[in-house]
């Protein structure tokens, strides 16, 4: 069966009454879950697995897929309005989305996020339909050495994520690396930096850190500056209309990050979080005015939103084609497949074409539903900012605490959340950027694991890290990525000095 024939069969399944109904239920549930800080799609899909008993496998899996990409689509709302990331994949969205909301452009920011998410999701579904089997083989060929090189490329972006001082950015990144080493070592089984506390044996959850450094730190900042009139615009929603200049700025990031996000989503373990960070960083590197990033840039908001939604569809490539989960959420999806009696892998297209093509076709419908649902609701969603500041602060704190408690049902995590909230406030007070901390925490564990696997397989030979063309190519790109900002800064300094001498 060809791709077009299979896709037409999938459209029949997706456009049935049951298909449309369950896709709609999935995207609505996912959007609402994504808006709540800390409650990610993993918990939602896990809860829905018992509900799907007795259901048609294709419609059940279409609903769960809708929950997944719906949560990524909706997770931007709390990031933009409250600086409280709904899910880990929308942390980078807050870098420019929240500053836009602070200056009275919340409606515009939500519209940019919705359109960018729709474009990223739609383009990636087309790529999923056309190239799933071929890209699955590429994903499998990525070994530990290639993953280490990819993570190393991500690390070269730490300087780009600093607001000014590179030294402070490196300090934040170092602390992030230290946090990533807490817990049981996956290779030797020894505990590290737990100080005898069994609650730290599994490490610290990413969302606990993200909500602490962003949401609780923002609460502390709002309380301290409660009499500051410069924050009065934060309650303004602003116009929802996007001008020609906005679409012109969005066009580049949407086209580039749709492809980049999809490719990163295909790689097992990368996922929407890394895709959003790399999407943000890559756009900042090639921007003509990188100094606008972090202050409410349209490109800075469009890039991570496009990349994380594209990565969501990309994560289905190894799952559907090889039966290998590409992220934590698709790992739970794999369990849902097995519970429903479906074995994902190379034979899925032959044995269950209705499931394979039905899921892909449903993503087209789901993305359209998400755009239709979200755009008209933006004026009502943005009214969250109209809530009085004391009540808003209380709600953000409550949702953050509930979201963290729902991850592990551990009161210890609440204390950790408060600790990172204090740390985030102190970092903000002393102008230490939080994004390098977050990026280093995300990449730290994966870099260490990839490095150790490479050295174990090669008998300790460090040259194994540069033994193939893919790794070498990634290191070359890393070097270019590191040098370009330094050259730009030097040229700017030289230009400013020449201007001062001329005057």
ZAVEX-428730 format. One record per residue (C-alpha): residue number from 1; x, y, z; residue in one letter. Coordinates in steps of 0.1 Angstrom, whole numbers, always signed. Each point is the difference from the previous one (the first is absolute). Last residue first. Example, Ala and Ser with C-alpha at 12.3 -4.5 7.8 and 13.67 -1.06 7.14 Angstrom:
% ZAVEX-428730
PT;2;+137;-11;+71;S;
PT;1;-14;-34;+7;A;
% end
This chain:
% ZAVEX-428730
PT;503;+326;+620;+173;X;
PT;502;+23;-20;-23;X;
PT;501;+17;-16;+30;X;
PT;500;-33;-10;+15;X;
PT;499;-12;-15;-33;X;
PT;498;+32;-20;-3;X;
PT;497;-4;-13;+35;X;
PT;496;-37;-10;-7;X;
PT;495;+11;-18;-32;X;
PT;494;+28;-19;+18;X;
PT;493;-24;-10;+27;X;
PT;492;-26;-12;-25;X;
PT;491;+27;-19;-20;X;
PT;490;+11;-17;+32;X;
PT;489;-35;-10;+10;X;
PT;488;-7;-14;-35;X;
PT;487;+33;-20;+1;X;
PT;486;-9;-14;+34;X;
PT;485;-35;-8;-11;X;
PT;484;+13;-19;-31;X;
PT;483;+27;-20;+19;X;
PT;482;-22;-23;+21;X;
PT;481;-24;-9;-28;X;
PT;480;+29;-6;-24;X;
PT;479;+17;-23;+25;X;
PT;478;-33;-18;+7;X;
PT;477;-6;-4;-38;X;
PT;476;+35;-16;-3;X;
PT;475;-8;-23;+30;X;
PT;474;-32;-11;-17;X;
PT;473;+18;-8;-32;X;
PT;472;+26;-20;+18;X;
PT;471;-27;-20;+18;X;
PT;470;-18;-7;-33;X;
PT;469;+32;-9;-18;X;
PT;468;+10;-28;+24;X;
PT;467;+28;-6;+25;X;
PT;466;-1;+33;+19;X;
PT;465;-13;-13;+34;X;
PT;464;+18;-33;-6;X;
PT;463;+33;+19;+3;X;
PT;462;-5;+0;+38;X;
PT;461;+9;-37;+1;X;
PT;460;-12;-13;+34;X;
PT;459;-7;-36;-12;X;
PT;458;-20;+12;-30;X;
PT;457;-34;-12;+13;X;
PT;456;+6;+13;+35;X;
PT;455;+13;+33;-13;X;
PT;454;-31;+6;-22;X;
PT;453;-24;-11;+27;X;
PT;452;+17;+23;+25;X;
PT;451;-2;+30;-24;X;
PT;450;-36;-7;-9;X;
PT;449;-11;-3;+37;X;
PT;448;+19;+32;+10;X;
PT;447;-14;+20;-29;X;
PT;446;-36;-13;+7;X;
PT;445;+2;+10;+37;X;
PT;444;+15;+34;-7;X;
PT;443;-22;+10;-30;X;
PT;442;-32;+9;+19;X;
PT;441;+18;+14;+31;X;
PT;440;+24;+20;-23;X;
PT;439;-30;+15;-19;X;
PT;438;-18;+10;+32;X;
PT;437;+30;+17;+16;X;
PT;436;+8;+17;-33;X;
PT;435;-36;+13;-1;X;
PT;434;+1;+14;+36;X;
PT;433;+22;+31;-6;X;
PT;432;+19;+14;+30;X;
PT;431;-11;+37;+3;X;
PT;430;+7;+2;+38;X;
PT;429;-37;+4;+9;X;
PT;428;-11;-25;-27;X;
PT;427;+24;-26;+13;X;
PT;426;-12;+7;+36;X;
PT;425;-36;-4;-11;X;
PT;424;+8;-33;-18;X;
PT;423;+18;-13;+31;X;
PT;422;-30;+9;+22;X;
PT;421;-23;-18;-25;X;
PT;420;+24;-29;-2;X;
PT;419;-2;-5;+37;X;
PT;418;-38;+3;-1;X;
PT;417;-2;-27;-27;X;
PT;416;+24;-22;+21;X;
PT;415;-24;+3;+30;X;
PT;414;-29;-9;-22;X;
PT;413;+20;-30;-14;X;
PT;412;+3;-13;+36;X;
PT;411;-38;+0;+3;X;
PT;410;+0;-29;-25;X;
PT;409;-30;-9;-22;X;
PT;408;+25;-6;-29;X;
PT;407;-11;+23;-28;X;
PT;406;-33;+11;+15;X;
PT;405;+18;+17;+29;X;
PT;404;+19;+22;-26;X;
PT;403;-32;+10;-18;X;
PT;402;-19;+7;+33;X;
PT;401;+28;+22;+13;X;
PT;400;+2;+19;-33;X;
PT;399;-37;+3;-3;X;
PT;398;-2;+14;+36;X;
PT;397;+29;+25;-5;X;
PT;396;-15;+12;-33;X;
PT;395;-34;+4;+16;X;
PT;394;+13;+20;+29;X;
PT;393;+20;+24;-22;X;
PT;392;-30;+5;-21;X;
PT;391;-22;+8;+31;X;
PT;390;+25;+25;+13;X;
PT;389;+4;+15;-36;X;
PT;388;-37;+5;-7;X;
PT;387;-12;-21;-29;X;
PT;386;+2;+19;-33;X;
PT;385;+30;-21;-10;X;
PT;384;-22;-31;-1;X;
PT;383;-20;+19;-26;X;
PT;382;+25;-14;-25;X;
PT;381;-20;-32;-1;X;
PT;380;-32;+18;-10;X;
PT;379;+16;+21;-27;X;
PT;378;+19;-31;-13;X;
PT;377;-31;-22;-2;X;
PT;376;-7;+7;-37;X;
PT;375;+36;-9;-9;X;
PT;374;+2;-32;+22;X;
PT;373;-29;-21;-12;X;
PT;372;+4;+5;-38;X;
PT;371;+38;-4;+3;X;
PT;370;-3;-31;+21;X;
PT;369;-27;-15;-22;X;
PT;368;+22;+5;-31;X;
PT;367;+29;-17;+18;X;
PT;366;-22;-29;+10;X;
PT;365;-13;-5;-35;X;
PT;364;+35;-2;-15;X;
PT;363;+11;-22;+29;X;
PT;362;-29;-24;-6;X;
PT;361;+14;-9;-34;X;
PT;360;+33;-12;+16;X;
PT;359;-19;-20;+27;X;
PT;358;-23;-15;-25;X;
PT;357;+29;-9;-23;X;
PT;356;+17;-22;+26;X;
PT;355;-32;-13;+16;X;
PT;354;-19;-7;-32;X;
PT;353;+31;-16;-15;X;
PT;352;+0;-26;+28;X;
PT;351;+19;-31;-12;X;
PT;350;+19;+15;-29;X;
PT;349;+8;+35;+13;X;
PT;348;+7;-14;+35;X;
PT;347;+25;-26;-13;X;
PT;346;+30;+22;+4;X;
PT;345;-9;+8;+36;X;
PT;344;-30;+6;+23;X;
PT;343;-16;-31;+15;X;
PT;342;-37;+6;+5;X;
PT;341;-20;-20;+26;X;
PT;340;-16;+30;+16;X;
PT;339;+22;-3;+31;X;
PT;338;+30;-2;-23;X;
PT;337;-8;+32;-18;X;
PT;336;-8;+18;+33;X;
PT;335;+34;-11;+14;X;
PT;334;+17;+14;-31;X;
PT;333;-19;+33;+7;X;
PT;332;+16;+0;+34;X;
PT;331;+34;-1;-17;X;
PT;330;-13;+26;-25;X;
PT;329;-5;+24;+30;X;
PT;328;+35;-7;+13;X;
PT;327;+16;+7;-33;X;
PT;326;+10;-18;-33;X;
PT;325;-16;-33;+9;X;
PT;324;+13;-29;-22;X;
PT;323;-26;-21;-18;X;
PT;322;+19;+3;-32;X;
PT;321;-22;+18;-25;X;
PT;320;-28;+13;+23;X;
PT;319;+21;+9;+30;X;
PT;318;+31;+10;-19;X;
PT;317;-20;+25;-21;X;
PT;316;-25;+10;+27;X;
PT;315;+25;+23;+17;X;
PT;314;+1;+21;-32;X;
PT;313;-36;+10;+5;X;
PT;312;+8;+15;+34;X;
PT;311;+33;+14;-14;X;
PT;310;-20;+23;-23;X;
PT;309;-20;+13;+29;X;
PT;308;+32;+7;+20;X;
PT;307;+17;+17;-30;X;
PT;306;-29;+23;-10;X;
PT;305;-5;+13;+35;X;
PT;304;+38;+3;+6;X;
PT;303;+4;+22;-32;X;
PT;302;-31;+22;+2;X;
PT;301;+8;+15;+34;X;
PT;300;+35;+11;-7;X;
PT;299;-9;+10;-35;X;
PT;298;-27;+23;+14;X;
PT;297;+25;+15;+25;X;
PT;296;-13;+9;+34;X;
PT;295;+31;+10;+19;X;
PT;294;+18;-34;+2;X;
PT;293;+12;+4;-36;X;
PT;292;+2;+36;-11;X;
PT;291;+39;-1;+3;X;
PT;290;+1;-25;-28;X;
PT;289;-7;+27;-26;X;
PT;288;+10;-15;-33;X;
PT;287;-11;-34;+12;X;
PT;286;+21;-30;-10;X;
PT;285;+11;-9;+35;X;
PT;284;-33;+9;+16;X;
PT;283;-18;-23;-24;X;
PT;282;+23;-29;+8;X;
PT;281;-4;+6;+38;X;
PT;280;-38;+0;-1;X;
PT;279;-2;-31;-22;X;
PT;278;+27;-17;+22;X;
PT;277;-21;+7;+31;X;
PT;276;-33;-11;-16;X;
PT;275;+15;-32;-14;X;
PT;274;+16;-9;+34;X;
PT;273;-34;+2;+17;X;
PT;272;-20;-15;-29;X;
PT;271;+19;-33;+0;X;
PT;270;+36;-10;-1;X;
PT;269;-1;-35;+15;X;
PT;268;-5;-19;-32;X;
PT;267;+9;+22;-30;X;
PT;266;-32;+6;-21;X;
PT;265;-9;+30;+21;X;
PT;264;+33;+16;-10;X;
PT;263;-8;-4;-37;X;
PT;262;-35;+14;+5;X;
PT;261;+13;+30;+19;X;
PT;260;+25;+8;-27;X;
PT;259;-25;-3;-28;X;
PT;258;-28;+21;+16;X;
PT;257;+28;+22;+15;X;
PT;256;+11;+13;-33;X;
PT;255;-34;+9;-16;X;
PT;254;-15;+13;+32;X;
PT;253;+31;+20;+9;X;
PT;252;+2;+17;-34;X;
PT;251;-37;+9;-3;X;
PT;250;-5;+13;+35;X;
PT;249;+19;+33;-7;X;
PT;248;-20;+6;-32;X;
PT;247;-32;-10;+18;X;
PT;246;+7;+27;+26;X;
PT;245;+9;+26;-26;X;
PT;244;-33;-6;-18;X;
PT;243;-19;+7;+31;X;
PT;242;-14;-24;+26;X;
PT;241;-33;+7;+15;X;
PT;240;-7;-11;+36;X;
PT;239;+1;+35;+14;X;
PT;238;+11;+6;+36;X;
PT;237;-8;-21;+30;X;
PT;236;+10;+26;+26;X;
PT;235;+5;-13;+36;X;
PT;234;+38;+1;-4;X;
PT;233;-2;+36;-9;X;
PT;232;+1;+10;+37;X;
PT;231;+34;-15;+5;X;
PT;230;+18;+34;-4;X;
PT;229;-22;+13;+29;X;
PT;228;+21;-19;+26;X;
PT;227;-19;-3;+32;X;
PT;226;+0;-38;-1;X;
PT;225;+37;-1;-7;X;
PT;224;+10;-24;+27;X;
PT;223;-31;-21;-4;X;
PT;222;+3;-1;-38;X;
PT;221;+37;-11;+3;X;
PT;220;-8;-27;+25;X;
PT;219;-28;-13;-23;X;
PT;218;+24;+1;-30;X;
PT;217;+24;-22;+19;X;
PT;216;-28;-23;+8;X;
PT;215;-9;-4;-37;X;
PT;214;+34;+1;-17;X;
PT;213;+28;-16;+21;X;
PT;212;-24;-21;+21;X;
PT;211;-23;-10;-28;X;
PT;210;+30;-11;-22;X;
PT;209;+17;-18;+29;X;
PT;208;-30;-20;+10;X;
PT;207;-8;-6;-37;X;
PT;206;+34;-16;-6;X;
PT;205;-5;-26;+28;X;
PT;204;+29;-3;+25;X;
PT;203;+19;-32;+3;X;
PT;202;-15;-35;+5;X;
PT;201;+20;-5;+32;X;
PT;200;-8;+34;+13;X;
PT;199;-30;-10;+21;X;
PT;198;+22;-27;+16;X;
PT;197;+21;+27;+18;X;
PT;196;+34;-13;+10;X;
PT;195;+18;+31;-12;X;
PT;194;-15;-6;-35;X;
PT;193;+31;+13;-18;X;
PT;192;+6;-32;-19;X;
PT;191;-15;-35;+6;X;
PT;190;+18;-30;-16;X;
PT;189;-18;-21;-26;X;
PT;188;+31;-2;-22;X;
PT;187;-15;+9;-34;X;
PT;186;-33;+19;+9;X;
PT;185;+17;+20;+28;X;
PT;184;-26;+4;+27;X;
PT;183;-9;+36;+8;X;
PT;182;+14;+34;-4;X;
PT;181;+23;+4;-31;X;
PT;180;-24;+24;-18;X;
PT;179;+1;+25;+29;X;
PT;178;+38;+4;-5;X;
PT;177;-5;+6;-37;X;
PT;176;-25;+28;+8;X;
PT;175;+25;+15;+25;X;
PT;174;+26;+1;-28;X;
PT;173;-25;+15;-24;X;
PT;172;-8;+28;+24;X;
PT;171;+37;+7;+5;X;
PT;170;+5;+0;-38;X;
PT;169;-28;+25;-4;X;
PT;168;+15;+22;+27;X;
PT;167;+33;+0;-18;X;
PT;166;-16;+8;-33;X;
PT;165;-14;+32;+15;X;
PT;164;-27;+17;-21;X;
PT;163;-34;-17;-1;X;
PT;162;+15;-35;-5;X;
PT;161;-18;-24;-22;X;
PT;160;+24;+5;-30;X;
PT;159;+30;-9;+22;X;
PT;158;-17;-33;+9;X;
PT;157;-5;-8;-36;X;
PT;156;+32;-21;-3;X;
PT;155;-17;-25;+23;X;
PT;154;-25;-10;-27;X;
PT;153;+28;-10;-23;X;
PT;152;+15;-21;+28;X;
PT;151;-34;-17;+3;X;
PT;150;+2;-9;-37;X;
PT;149;+36;-12;+3;X;
PT;148;-10;-22;+30;X;
PT;147;-29;-14;-20;X;
PT;146;+23;-9;-29;X;
PT;145;+24;-18;+23;X;
PT;144;-29;-18;+17;X;
PT;143;-14;-14;-33;X;
PT;142;-22;+16;-26;X;
PT;141;-6;-28;-26;X;
PT;140;-34;-7;+15;X;
PT;139;-12;+35;-7;X;
PT;138;+12;-3;-36;X;
PT;137;-20;-32;-4;X;
PT;136;-31;+17;+14;X;
PT;135;+6;+28;-25;X;
PT;134;-5;-23;-29;X;
PT;133;-32;-16;+14;X;
PT;132;-16;+33;+10;X;
PT;131;+8;+20;-32;X;
PT;130;-32;+10;-17;X;
PT;129;-27;-2;+26;X;
PT;128;+22;+13;+28;X;
PT;127;+12;+28;-22;X;
PT;126;-36;+10;-6;X;
PT;125;-7;-2;+37;X;
PT;124;+31;+22;+7;X;
PT;123;-14;+27;-23;X;
PT;122;-33;+0;+18;X;
PT;121;+14;+0;+36;X;
PT;120;+25;+28;-7;X;
PT;119;-26;+21;-19;X;
PT;118;-26;-5;+28;X;
PT;117;+24;+7;+28;X;
PT;116;+12;+32;-18;X;
PT;115;-36;+12;-4;X;
PT;114;-9;-7;+36;X;
PT;113;+32;+15;+14;X;
PT;112;-3;+32;-21;X;
PT;111;-37;+3;+11;X;
PT;110;+10;-5;+37;X;
PT;109;+27;+27;-3;X;
PT;108;-24;+25;-17;X;
PT;107;-26;-5;+27;X;
PT;106;+26;+5;+27;X;
PT;105;+14;+32;-14;X;
PT;104;-2;+23;+30;X;
PT;103;+37;+5;+8;X;
PT;102;+0;-29;+25;X;
PT;101;-17;-23;-25;X;
PT;100;+28;+6;-25;X;
PT;99;+26;-7;+27;X;
PT;98;-18;-33;+8;X;
PT;97;+1;-12;-36;X;
PT;96;+37;+8;-5;X;
PT;95;+17;-24;+24;X;
PT;94;-33;-17;+9;X;
PT;93;+0;-21;-31;X;
PT;92;+33;-15;+9;X;
PT;91;-17;-18;+29;X;
PT;90;-27;-13;-23;X;
PT;89;+12;-36;-5;X;
PT;88;+2;-6;+38;X;
PT;87;-37;+3;+4;X;
PT;86;-23;+28;+12;X;
PT;85;+29;+24;+4;X;
PT;84;-8;+26;+27;X;
PT;83;+10;+35;-13;X;
PT;82;-36;+9;+7;X;
PT;81;-15;+11;-33;X;
PT;80;+25;-13;-25;X;
PT;79;+11;-32;+17;X;
PT;78;-36;-6;+12;X;
PT;77;-13;+1;-36;X;
PT;76;+30;-18;-16;X;
PT;75;-11;-34;+14;X;
PT;74;-30;+0;-22;X;
PT;73;+17;-12;-32;X;
PT;72;+22;-25;+19;X;
PT;71;-30;-13;+18;X;
PT;70;-20;-3;-33;X;
PT;69;+29;-19;-15;X;
PT;68;-2;-27;+26;X;
PT;67;-37;+0;+7;X;
PT;66;-7;-3;-37;X;
PT;65;+23;-30;-2;X;
PT;64;-20;-16;+28;X;
PT;63;-33;+6;-19;X;
PT;62;+15;-14;-32;X;
PT;61;+11;-31;+20;X;
PT;60;-35;-6;+13;X;
PT;59;-15;+5;-35;X;
PT;58;+24;-25;-16;X;
PT;57;-2;-26;+28;X;
PT;56;-39;-1;-1;X;
PT;55;-10;+3;+36;X;
PT;54;-4;-29;+24;X;
PT;53;+25;+13;+25;X;
PT;52;+7;+37;-9;X;
PT;51;-8;+14;+35;X;
PT;50;+27;-22;+16;X;
PT;49;+26;+18;-23;X;
PT;48;-14;+35;+7;X;
PT;47;+18;+5;+33;X;
PT;46;+34;-8;-16;X;
PT;45;-8;+23;-29;X;
PT;44;-7;+29;+24;X;
PT;43;+30;-7;+22;X;
PT;42;+24;+0;-30;X;
PT;41;-17;+31;-16;X;
PT;40;+13;+23;+27;X;
PT;39;-15;+15;+32;X;
PT;38;+27;+22;+14;X;
PT;37;-16;+34;-7;X;
PT;36;-35;-4;-13;X;
PT;35;-4;+13;-36;X;
PT;34;+12;-33;-14;X;
PT;33;-28;-19;+18;X;
PT;32;-26;+23;-16;X;
PT;31;+15;-4;-35;X;
PT;30;+4;-38;+4;X;
PT;29;-37;-4;+10;X;
PT;28;-11;+21;-29;X;
PT;27;+23;-18;-24;X;
PT;26;-11;-34;+12;X;
PT;25;-37;+7;+0;X;
PT;24;+2;+14;-35;X;
PT;23;+20;-30;-12;X;
PT;22;-27;-22;+16;X;
PT;21;-29;+17;-17;X;
PT;20;+17;+2;-34;X;
PT;19;+9;-37;+0;X;
PT;18;-34;-11;+14;X;
PT;17;-18;+18;-28;X;
PT;16;+23;-13;-27;X;
PT;15;+24;+25;-14;X;
PT;14;+31;-16;+17;X;
PT;13;-8;-35;-13;X;
PT;12;-7;+11;-35;X;
PT;11;+30;+24;+1;X;
PT;10;+22;-30;+10;X;
PT;9;-11;-19;-31;X;
PT;8;+9;+31;-21;X;
PT;7;+34;+1;+17;X;
PT;6;+6;-37;-8;X;
PT;5;-8;+6;-37;X;
PT;4;+22;+31;+0;X;
PT;3;+29;-17;+17;X;
PT;2;-1;-31;-22;X;
PT;1;-14;-34;+10;X;
% end
